[in-house]
Amino acid sequence: MEYFEFDELASRLPWSQVKWDPAELDAKFGTSDVTPAWVADMDLKTPPAVREAVMEAAKCGMYGYTRVDERTVASYLNWQKRRNGWEPPADWFRYTPGVVTAINMLLLSQTEEGDEVLIQRPVYYPFSMSIEKQKRTVVNSPLCLKDGRYEIDFEDFEKKAASPQCRAFVMSNPHNPVGRVFTEEELRRLGDICKRHGVFVIADEIHSDLIYPGHSHVVFASLGEEIADNCAVCHAPTKTFNLAGLAFSCVMIANAARREKFDAVFHRYCGAAHPTFFAPVAAKAAWDFGEEWLAACLDYIYGNYLYVKAFAEKTWQGRVEVLPLEGTYLVWLDFRKLEPDPKRLEERMIHKAKVALDEGYIFGPEGSGFERLNLAAPRMLMEKIMGQIASEFL
């Protein structure tokens, strides 16, 4: 296997990247004097094959309007076939600049103002922001934390899905921030409930390539024709290969009538949206040549998880719980025994420990007292962050 360097901590400051940018940190956290591990991109360099492809493309010197061509779509489809055993037709594919954009366009095209939209908090906060922005109503069926693992309350979920006003469900799988990878059985139950009650499923699967041993990702639309017909699945290479700055994602829509509605809304609000010149180049190279790098990267990130877990056990002896990491590179930490006041927890993290994490409460009240830590960074950065936290929370 080729060796990939993940221990290098290269500066991102010259490039205005928000995770480290002083002005961005000051605006979000009230200070730039923090070590950041918040927003979900990597402090690890993208695969060598991607960098080489981008540098080669740069030689063109003309960075004009660009489309997602058939070769790039074929690379995505081949990736899905290899990774997930899923073989959808190419005409389901729709380019979007990002998954949040896709979710907003799907809400606009598949639901009406005032409709109820289900989510499962604690969950990625742009879900509720998007629902509210599009003048739909957020309905929460919270995940239940049982014996240190989050589970779906199917009875509550079906009760809320059965509401005549409930028209959509926005799902995160693998789940951000709690790290669950839902099983085929769980997904089928959700799919059957939603189909039975006429609830359209928007499946955000942006973290679907980031899966750890003992778990496997099941593409929601792979669960049979009826479930596929009632869903849209969102994918991207951006989390997997650290390409967020290139703004590239896709939504796969099986139902032709729903695709037409999506196209009409997308063109109304986004016009003839084109990807950046480098986005398809990077995506294609990643899907074609990034598999070996990804395997090594997942091993490295899981090593960071094991380090954080061991550090927490040794330092706090059960007073800080590190939730199981099944997927994503975002670990969910329970600080409620050390600091029960979420606002006080935030204050101590930022201004005492001097670390910038995503506070649990932003994912919904069910996340109060938790912290989301980004593990996709060199080990030395994880050691620094955990040391700073321990210096305040003894």
VOPAGU-2260 file (C-alpha; in pm, 1 decimal, decimal comma):
REM VOPAGU-2260
SITE   aa  ch    i         X         Y         Z
SITE  MET   A    0       0,0       0,0       0,0
SITE  GLU   A    1     122,2     349,0     -83,2
SITE  TYR   A    2     226,4     563,0     214,0
SITE  PHE   A    3      25,7     879,3     274,1
SITE  GLU   A    4     138,7    1157,1     508,4
SITE  PHE   A    5    -126,6    1252,9     762,1
SITE  ASP   A    6      93,4    1383,7    1042,2
SITE  GLU   A    7     186,4    1710,2     866,4
SITE  LEU   A    8      11,2    2018,6    1003,0
SITE  ALA   A    9      25,0    2267,5     716,0
SITE  SER   A   10     -90,1    2627,0     760,3
SITE  ARG   A   11    -424,9    2715,2     605,0
SITE  LEU   A   12    -410,3    3081,3     706,0
SITE  PRO   A   13    -306,6    3233,3     371,5
SITE  TRP   A   14    -617,3    3100,9     196,7
SITE  SER   A   15    -905,4    3247,6     404,5
SITE  GLN   A   16   -1031,6    2901,2     498,1
SITE  VAL   A   17   -1301,5    2955,0     756,7
SITE  LYS   A   18   -1196,4    2686,7    1003,9
SITE  TRP   A   19    -875,7    2877,3    1085,0
SITE  ASP   A   20    -941,9    3228,8     955,1
SITE  PRO   A   21    -895,0    3479,2    1244,9
SITE  ALA   A   22   -1179,3    3704,9    1134,0
SITE  GLU   A   23   -1415,2    3407,2    1104,0
SITE  LEU   A   24   -1311,5    3272,7    1444,4
SITE  ASP   A   25   -1352,7    3613,0    1604,0
SITE  ALA   A   26   -1699,5    3652,9    1453,5
SITE  LYS   A   27   -1815,8    3306,0    1558,1
SITE  PHE   A   28   -1641,3    3257,0    1892,1
SITE  GLY   A   29   -1565,0    3610,1    2006,7
SITE  THR   A   30   -1191,2    3548,2    1987,0
SITE  SER   A   31    -936,0    3420,4    1738,0
SITE  ASP   A   32    -716,8    3285,3    2019,5
SITE  VAL   A   33    -852,1    2930,9    1992,7
SITE  THR   A   34    -741,3    2599,5    1844,5
SITE  PRO   A   35   -1016,6    2507,4    1595,6
SITE  ALA   A   36   -1180,4    2167,1    1558,3
SITE  TRP   A   37   -1530,2    2274,4    1464,0
SITE  VAL   A   38   -1643,0    2300,3    1099,9
SITE  ALA   A   39   -1650,8    1967,2     913,9
SITE  ASP   A   40   -1357,5    1981,0     679,9
SITE  MET   A   41   -1017,5    1815,5     717,7
SITE  ASP   A   42    -678,9    1942,3     827,0
SITE  LEU   A   43    -543,3    1662,6     606,0
SITE  LYS   A   44    -433,1    1712,5     246,2
SITE  THR   A   45    -655,4    1568,7     -24,9
SITE  PRO   A   46    -527,0    1260,2    -215,6
SITE  PRO   A   47    -213,5    1307,8    -427,6
SITE  ALA   A   48    -404,8    1203,8    -740,6
SITE  VAL   A   49    -652,7    1485,5    -681,9
SITE  ARG   A   50    -382,0    1745,6    -631,1
SITE  GLU   A   51    -204,3    1628,6    -946,4
SITE  ALA   A   52    -526,2    1642,3   -1150,1
SITE  VAL   A   53    -606,1    1994,3   -1028,3
SITE  MET   A   54    -252,5    2119,0   -1102,8
SITE  GLU   A   55    -264,1    1964,7   -1448,8
SITE  ALA   A   56    -602,3    2125,8   -1517,7
SITE  ALA   A   57    -468,5    2461,9   -1399,8
SITE  LYS   A   58    -227,6    2458,7   -1693,7
SITE  CYS   A   59    -526,6    2518,0   -1921,5
SITE  GLY   A   60    -520,3    2882,9   -1816,3
SITE  MET   A   61    -883,8    2937,2   -1918,3
SITE  TYR   A   62   -1128,5    2875,2   -1635,4
SITE  GLY   A   63   -1457,5    2932,9   -1809,4
SITE  TYR   A   64   -1807,7    2796,5   -1755,9
SITE  THR   A   65   -1791,5    2424,7   -1691,3
SITE  ARG   A   66   -2043,8    2142,2   -1682,7
SITE  VAL   A   67   -2048,5    1805,0   -1511,4
SITE  ASP   A   68   -1976,8    1579,2   -1805,1
SITE  GLU   A   69   -2070,3    1215,5   -1858,9
SITE  ARG   A   70   -1724,4    1093,1   -1754,5
SITE  THR   A   71   -1758,2    1254,5   -1411,4
SITE  VAL   A   72   -2106,4    1107,4   -1361,9
SITE  ALA   A   73   -1970,9     765,9   -1466,7
SITE  SER   A   74   -1693,9     797,4   -1208,2
SITE  TYR   A   75   -1952,7     867,3    -938,4
SITE  LEU   A   76   -2167,5     571,8   -1049,2
SITE  ASN   A   77   -1866,3     339,5   -1053,1
SITE  TRP   A   78   -1772,5     459,1    -705,0
SITE  GLN   A   79   -2121,8     379,5    -576,4
SITE  LYS   A   80   -2110,6      36,7    -738,2
SITE  ARG   A   81   -1772,4     -46,4    -584,0
SITE  ARG   A   82   -1840,6      99,0    -240,3
SITE  ASN   A   83   -2209,6      26,7    -185,6
SITE  GLY   A   84   -2318,9    -220,2    -452,6
SITE  TRP   A   85   -2565,8      40,3    -579,8
SITE  GLU   A   86   -2618,3      80,8    -956,2
SITE  PRO   A   87   -2865,4     360,8   -1030,8
SITE  PRO   A   88   -2912,4     497,8   -1384,2
SITE  ALA   A   89   -2723,5     810,1   -1482,2
SITE  ASP   A   90   -3037,9    1012,1   -1550,5
SITE  TRP   A   91   -3114,4    1027,1   -1175,7
SITE  PHE   A   92   -2805,0    1247,3   -1127,0
SITE  ARG   A   93   -2843,7    1620,3   -1066,0
SITE  TYR   A   94   -2550,6    1851,1    -984,2
SITE  THR   A   95   -2582,8    2093,7    -693,8
SITE  PRO   A   96   -2319,4    2324,7    -541,7
SITE  GLY   A   97   -2371,0    2164,5    -200,1
SITE  VAL   A   98   -2593,4    1929,6      -4,9
SITE  VAL   A   99   -2758,2    2213,0     191,4
SITE  THR   A  100   -2850,0    2373,1    -141,8
SITE  ALA   A  101   -2993,1    2040,4    -253,8
SITE  ILE   A  102   -3201,0    2010,5      63,6
SITE  ASN   A  103   -3344,8    2359,6      14,7
SITE  MET   A  104   -3427,7    2289,3    -350,0
SITE  LEU   A  105   -3590,7    1958,5    -255,2
SITE  LEU   A  106   -3799,7    2123,2      16,5
SITE  LEU   A  107   -3915,3    2386,7    -230,5
SITE  SER   A  108   -3992,4    2138,4    -507,5
SITE  GLN   A  109   -4145,4    1851,2    -309,6
SITE  THR   A  110   -4336,9    2028,5     -30,4
SITE  GLU   A  111   -4553,5    2336,9      19,4
SITE  GLU   A  112   -4537,1    2629,0     260,9
SITE  GLY   A  113   -4669,3    2528,1     600,6
SITE  ASP   A  114   -4600,7    2157,1     552,8
SITE  GLU   A  115   -4443,3    1970,5     842,4
SITE  VAL   A  116   -4094,4    1827,2     791,6
SITE  LEU   A  117   -3949,5    1563,5    1023,3
SITE  ILE   A  118   -3594,8    1563,7    1159,1
SITE  GLN   A  119   -3414,0    1360,1    1426,1
SITE  ARG   A  120   -3237,6    1583,8    1676,9
SITE  PRO   A  121   -2969,5    1627,0    1785,3
SITE  VAL   A  122   -2894,4    1673,1    1416,5
SITE  TYR   A  123   -2703,5    1891,4    1171,1
SITE  TYR   A  124   -2850,1    2235,0    1242,1
SITE  PRO   A  125   -2885,3    2354,2     877,1
SITE  PHE   A  126   -3172,3    2104,1     849,8
SITE  SER   A  127   -3398,7    2309,4    1074,5
SITE  MET   A  128   -3260,3    2635,7     934,1
SITE  SER   A  129   -3348,2    2524,9     580,0
SITE  ILE   A  130   -3695,3    2406,9     677,9
SITE  GLU   A  131   -3773,2    2733,2     854,2
SITE  LYS   A  132   -3621,6    2946,3     577,0
SITE  GLN   A  133   -3851,9    2780,0     325,3
SITE  LYS   A  134   -4151,1    2848,6     554,6
SITE  ARG   A  135   -4208,9    2486,1     643,7
SITE  THR   A  136   -4262,5    2359,5    1000,1
SITE  VAL   A  137   -3995,0    2163,8    1186,7
SITE  VAL   A  138   -4120,8    1850,1    1361,2
SITE  ASN   A  139   -3868,3    1667,1    1577,2
SITE  SER   A  140   -3862,2    1295,7    1650,7
SITE  PRO   A  141   -3554,4    1289,5    1872,6
SITE  LEU   A  142   -3307,4    1005,7    1881,2
SITE  CYS   A  143   -3297,2     828,5    2218,0
SITE  LEU   A  144   -2968,2     781,5    2401,2
SITE  LYS   A  145   -2981,9     433,5    2555,8
SITE  ASP   A  146   -2683,0     271,6    2725,6
SITE  GLY   A  147   -2440,3     501,7    2546,7
SITE  ARG   A  148   -2584,6     456,2    2195,5
SITE  TYR   A  149   -2847,3     651,6    2002,9
SITE  GLU   A  150   -3156,3     467,9    1879,2
SITE  ILE   A  151   -3464,0     560,9    1676,5
SITE  ASP   A  152   -3794,9     587,1    1859,6
SITE  PHE   A  153   -4005,3     429,8    1584,3
SITE  GLU   A  154   -4333,0     469,7    1772,9
SITE  ASP   A  155   -4278,2     844,0    1809,1
SITE  PHE   A  156   -4150,0     871,3    1451,1
SITE  GLU   A  157   -4459,0     704,2    1304,7
SITE  LYS   A  158   -4693,8     908,5    1520,7
SITE  LYS   A  159   -4543,5    1228,1    1379,4
SITE  ALA   A  160   -4514,8    1097,0    1024,0
SITE  ALA   A  161   -4885,3    1010,6    1033,6
SITE  SER   A  162   -4983,1    1377,1    1067,7
SITE  PRO   A  163   -5170,5    1487,6     752,5
SITE  GLN   A  164   -4947,6    1796,1     741,7
SITE  CYS   A  165   -4622,1    1596,3     745,9
SITE  ARG   A  166   -4487,5    1579,9     391,5
SITE  ALA   A  167   -4111,1    1519,6     421,7
SITE  PHE   A  168   -3836,3    1373,8     639,5
SITE  VAL   A  169   -3477,4    1503,1     624,0
SITE  MET   A  170   -3247,4    1222,2     735,9
SITE  SER   A  171   -2877,7    1228,7     824,4
SITE  ASN   A  172   -2705,6     893,5     765,2
SITE  PRO   A  173   -2434,2     848,6     877,8
SITE  HIS   A  174   -2575,6    1071,6    1145,2
SITE  ASN   A  175   -2414,6    1408,0    1215,6
SITE  PRO   A  176   -2331,9    1467,6    1500,5
SITE  VAL   A  177   -2394,9    1143,3    1692,2
SITE  GLY   A  178   -2194,1     916,0    1459,7
SITE  ARG   A  179   -2455,3     642,0    1406,3
SITE  VAL   A  180   -2464,3     440,4    1084,5
SITE  PHE   A  181   -2820,5     317,3    1058,8
SITE  THR   A  182   -2870,7     -50,0     978,1
SITE  GLU   A  183   -3063,4    -183,6     680,5
SITE  GLU   A  184   -3341,1    -292,1     915,0
SITE  GLU   A  185   -3369,4      56,8    1066,4
SITE  LEU   A  186   -3370,2     220,2     723,7
SITE  ARG   A  187   -3635,3     -15,6     589,8
SITE  ARG   A  188   -3860,6      60,7     885,4
SITE  LEU   A  189   -3818,0     433,1     826,3
SITE  GLY   A  190   -3877,6     388,9     454,0
SITE  ASP   A  191   -4191,8     183,1     506,7
SITE  ILE   A  192   -4335,2     433,0     756,8
SITE  CYS   A  193   -4268,9     725,4     523,6
SITE  LYS   A  194   -4411,6     549,0     219,6
SITE  ARG   A  195   -4723,2     445,3     410,8
SITE  HIS   A  196   -4792,9     801,8     524,8
SITE  GLY   A  197   -4688,7     989,0     209,7
SITE  VAL   A  198   -4375,3    1141,4     362,9
SITE  PHE   A  199   -4099,2    1213,1     109,8
SITE  VAL   A  200   -3749,1    1123,3     231,8
SITE  ILE   A  201   -3451,7    1354,0     174,9
SITE  ALA   A  202   -3150,0    1141,8     267,0
SITE  ASP   A  203   -2833,6    1339,4     341,0
SITE  GLU   A  204   -2561,4    1078,2     294,5
SITE  ILE   A  205   -2266,8    1315,1     259,3
SITE  HIS   A  206   -2064,6    1116,2     516,1
SITE  SER   A  207   -2145,8     779,1     358,4
SITE  ASP   A  208   -1786,5     699,4     260,5
SITE  LEU   A  209   -1663,9     751,4     617,1
SITE  ILE   A  210   -1756,0     417,2     774,0
SITE  TYR   A  211   -1558,5     222,0    1035,7
SITE  PRO   A  212   -1508,0    -152,8    1092,9
SITE  GLY   A  213   -1817,4    -344,4    1195,8
SITE  HIS   A  214   -2052,6    -114,6    1007,3
SITE  SER   A  215   -2164,2     -70,1     648,2
SITE  HIS   A  216   -2348,6     203,7     465,9
SITE  VAL   A  217   -2677,2     125,1     291,9
SITE  VAL   A  218   -2783,8     379,6      31,1
SITE  PHE   A  219   -3145,3     461,6     112,0
SITE  ALA   A  220   -3251,9     443,8    -252,8
SITE  SER   A  221   -3106,8      92,2    -282,3
SITE  LEU   A  222   -3381,0     -53,6     -59,8
SITE  GLY   A  223   -3621,1    -132,1    -341,1
SITE  GLU   A  224   -3822,9      44,0    -607,2
SITE  GLU   A  225   -4098,4     171,8    -377,8
SITE  ILE   A  226   -3855,8     330,4    -132,5
SITE  ALA   A  227   -3639,5     471,0    -414,1
SITE  ASP   A  228   -3946,3     625,3    -575,3
SITE  ASN   A  229   -4021,3     813,3    -252,2
SITE  CYS   A  230   -3679,1     961,7    -183,1
SITE  ALA   A  231   -3390,7    1175,8    -296,7
SITE  VAL   A  232   -3035,8    1088,0    -191,9
SITE  CYS   A  233   -2763,9    1351,6    -151,3
SITE  HIS   A  234   -2396,8    1262,6    -198,5
SITE  ALA   A  235   -2070,5    1451,8    -241,1
SITE  PRO   A  236   -1696,0    1388,9    -252,1
SITE  THR   A  237   -1637,8    1692,2     -32,3
SITE  LYS   A  238   -1626,3    1536,4     316,7
SITE  THR   A  239   -1461,4    1217,5     192,9
SITE  PHE   A  240   -1170,1    1384,1      15,1
SITE  ASN   A  241   -1157,1    1732,5     174,1
SITE  LEU   A  242   -1295,1    1918,5    -127,9
SITE  ALA   A  243   -1552,5    2143,1      41,8
SITE  GLY   A  244   -1402,1    2459,8    -106,5
SITE  LEU   A  245   -1477,1    2332,5    -457,6
SITE  ALA   A  246   -1856,7    2325,3    -400,3
SITE  PHE   A  247   -1960,5    2000,4    -563,0
SITE  SER   A  248   -2241,5    1760,2    -471,2
SITE  CYS   A  249   -2524,1    1571,2    -634,5
SITE  VAL   A  250   -2878,2    1462,6    -563,5
SITE  MET   A  251   -3010,9    1133,9    -701,3
SITE  ILE   A  252   -3386,0    1135,7    -772,6
SITE  ALA   A  253   -3548,8     816,2    -898,9
SITE  ASN   A  254   -3899,2     943,8    -972,5
SITE  ALA   A  255   -3918,6    1124,6   -1309,2
SITE  ALA   A  256   -4201,4    1358,8   -1205,3
SITE  ARG   A  257   -4010,6    1457,7    -892,4
SITE  ARG   A  258   -3698,4    1521,3   -1103,3
SITE  GLU   A  259   -3898,5    1755,7   -1324,3
SITE  LYS   A  260   -4022,5    1948,0   -1021,5
SITE  PHE   A  261   -3669,9    1965,8    -883,1
SITE  ASP   A  262   -3531,4    2090,4   -1216,8
SITE  ALA   A  263   -3795,0    2362,6   -1241,8
SITE  VAL   A  264   -3724,0    2492,9    -891,0
SITE  PHE   A  265   -3346,9    2464,5    -927,5
SITE  HIS   A  266   -3346,7    2666,1   -1249,4
SITE  ARG   A  267   -3584,3    2922,8   -1098,8
SITE  TYR   A  268   -3358,4    2992,6    -802,5
SITE  CYS   A  269   -3011,9    2897,2    -928,0
SITE  GLY   A  270   -3037,8    2958,5   -1300,6
SITE  ALA   A  271   -2795,5    2763,7   -1518,0
SITE  ALA   A  272   -2568,0    2680,8   -1223,7
SITE  HIS   A  273   -2224,0    2559,4   -1324,6
SITE  PRO   A  274   -1961,8    2395,8   -1105,0
SITE  THR   A  275   -1628,6    2566,7   -1059,2
SITE  PHE   A  276   -1375,2    2470,8   -1324,7
SITE  PHE   A  277   -1178,3    2254,2   -1079,6
SITE  ALA   A  278   -1471,0    2077,8    -907,8
SITE  PRO   A  279   -1545,5    1803,0   -1162,9
SITE  VAL   A  280   -1172,3    1752,7   -1218,2
SITE  ALA   A  281   -1113,1    1692,8    -848,2
SITE  ALA   A  282   -1426,7    1482,1    -799,7
SITE  LYS   A  283   -1345,9    1253,1   -1091,1
SITE  ALA   A  284    -985,7    1202,9    -977,5
SITE  ALA   A  285   -1101,5    1131,1    -623,1
SITE  TRP   A  286   -1360,6     873,7    -727,3
SITE  ASP   A  287   -1126,2     709,6    -979,1
SITE  PHE   A  288    -803,9     704,8    -777,2
SITE  GLY   A  289    -883,3     791,8    -414,6
SITE  GLU   A  290    -982,4     456,4    -267,1
SITE  GLU   A  291    -642,0     357,6    -129,4
SITE  TRP   A  292    -594,3     702,8      22,6
SITE  LEU   A  293    -939,6     684,9     180,9
SITE  ALA   A  294    -865,3     348,5     343,2
SITE  ALA   A  295    -547,6     490,2     495,9
SITE  CYS   A  296    -724,1     810,2     599,9
SITE  LEU   A  297   -1003,7     620,3     775,4
SITE  ASP   A  298    -747,6     414,3     965,3
SITE  TYR   A  299    -574,4     734,1    1073,9
SITE  ILE   A  300    -895,5     909,7    1180,8
SITE  TYR   A  301   -1012,0     604,8    1373,5
SITE  GLY   A  302    -675,9     608,6    1547,4
SITE  ASN   A  303    -754,2     966,8    1651,9
SITE  TYR   A  304   -1089,0     846,5    1786,4
SITE  LEU   A  305    -921,3     572,9    1990,6
SITE  TYR   A  306    -670,9     828,8    2121,2
SITE  VAL   A  307    -947,8    1068,8    2229,8
SITE  LYS   A  308   -1142,9     786,0    2391,0
SITE  ALA   A  309    -839,8     658,7    2582,8
SITE  PHE   A  310    -745,2    1013,7    2686,0
SITE  ALA   A  311   -1096,1    1079,8    2818,1
SITE  GLU   A  312   -1106,6     753,5    3012,1
SITE  LYS   A  313    -766,7     815,1    3169,9
SITE  THR   A  314    -824,1    1185,3    3244,6
SITE  TRP   A  315   -1187,6    1193,3    3354,8
SITE  GLN   A  316   -1252,7     829,3    3450,6
SITE  GLY   A  317   -1606,4     809,4    3318,2
SITE  ARG   A  318   -1709,7    1170,1    3379,1
SITE  VAL   A  319   -1674,6    1249,8    3005,6
SITE  GLU   A  320   -1834,5     994,1    2775,9
SITE  VAL   A  321   -1702,9     951,8    2421,2
SITE  LEU   A  322   -1992,3     818,4    2213,9
SITE  PRO   A  323   -1927,3     526,6    1975,3
SITE  LEU   A  324   -1804,3     633,5    1632,1
SITE  GLU   A  325   -1963,3     423,0    1357,6
SITE  GLY   A  326   -1930,3     679,3    1078,8
SITE  THR   A  327   -1826,2    1041,7     997,5
SITE  TYR   A  328   -1510,0    1201,1    1136,7
SITE  LEU   A  329   -1703,0    1388,7    1404,0
SITE  VAL   A  330   -1703,2    1248,9    1756,5
SITE  TRP   A  331   -1977,1    1334,4    2008,0
SITE  LEU   A  332   -1857,3    1403,1    2363,5
SITE  ASP   A  333   -2082,9    1413,9    2669,6
SITE  PHE   A  334   -1956,1    1672,6    2922,4
SITE  ARG   A  335   -2273,5    1694,0    3130,9
SITE  LYS   A  336   -2116,5    1537,0    3440,2
SITE  LEU   A  337   -1830,6    1789,2    3439,2
SITE  GLU   A  338   -2030,1    2099,5    3346,0
SITE  PRO   A  339   -2410,7    2070,6    3340,0
SITE  ASP   A  340   -2469,4    2431,0    3224,8
SITE  PRO   A  341   -2429,4    2435,7    2840,8
SITE  LYS   A  342   -2358,7    2808,6    2823,1
SITE  ARG   A  343   -2099,0    2781,1    3097,1
SITE  LEU   A  344   -1951,2    2481,1    2914,9
SITE  GLU   A  345   -1920,4    2690,1    2598,1
SITE  GLU   A  346   -1761,4    2979,3    2786,9
SITE  ARG   A  347   -1504,4    2752,7    2949,1
SITE  MET   A  348   -1419,2    2575,2    2622,8
SITE  ILE   A  349   -1362,1    2895,7    2429,3
SITE  HIS   A  350   -1212,9    3133,5    2682,7
SITE  LYS   A  351   -1045,0    2899,1    2930,7
SITE  ALA   A  352    -944,9    2588,9    2738,7
SITE  LYS   A  353    -914,3    2802,7    2423,3
SITE  VAL   A  354   -1057,7    2543,8    2185,7
SITE  ALA   A  355   -1324,4    2599,8    1921,0
SITE  LEU   A  356   -1562,5    2305,4    1892,6
SITE  ASP   A  357   -1924,3    2291,2    1781,2
SITE  GLU   A  358   -2141,0    2320,7    2090,7
SITE  GLY   A  359   -2394,9    2044,3    2129,8
SITE  TYR   A  360   -2691,2    2275,6    2183,5
SITE  ILE   A  361   -2669,6    2412,0    1827,9
SITE  PHE   A  362   -2786,9    2068,0    1710,1
SITE  GLY   A  363   -3101,3    2103,8    1921,0
SITE  PRO   A  364   -3178,1    2108,5    2293,3
SITE  GLU   A  365   -3109,2    1733,0    2306,4
SITE  GLY   A  366   -2743,3    1818,9    2243,7
SITE  SER   A  367   -2704,4    2050,3    2542,4
SITE  GLY   A  368   -2396,4    1955,2    2741,6
SITE  PHE   A  369   -2231,8    1778,2    2449,0
SITE  GLU   A  370   -1945,7    1887,8    2222,3
SITE  ARG   A  371   -1875,2    1786,3    1861,3
SITE  LEU   A  372   -1503,8    1736,9    1796,0
SITE  ASN   A  373   -1359,6    1712,7    1443,2
SITE  LEU   A  374   -1112,0    1421,3    1430,1
SITE  ALA   A  375    -989,4    1475,7    1073,4
SITE  ALA   A  376    -659,0    1634,9    1170,0
SITE  PRO   A  377    -298,0    1537,5    1246,7
SITE  ARG   A  378    -259,0    1351,7    1574,8
SITE  MET   A  379     -46,3    1632,4    1720,0
SITE  LEU   A  380    -346,3    1865,5    1684,8
SITE  MET   A  381    -571,9    1616,0    1864,5
SITE  GLU   A  382    -316,0    1592,4    2143,8
SITE  LYS   A  383    -297,7    1970,6    2170,8
SITE  ILE   A  384    -675,6    2010,7    2181,6
SITE  MET   A  385    -731,4    1738,1    2439,1
SITE  GLY   A  386    -450,1    1878,8    2653,7
SITE  GLN   A  387    -605,6    2223,6    2645,4
SITE  ILE   A  388    -946,5    2083,4    2742,8
SITE  ALA   A  389    -793,8    1884,8    3027,8
SITE  SER   A  390    -616,5    2196,1    3157,2
SITE  GLU   A  391    -957,8    2352,6    3225,2
SITE  PHE   A  392   -1171,9    2047,5    3303,2
SITE  LEU   A  393    -974,6    1860,8    3566,9
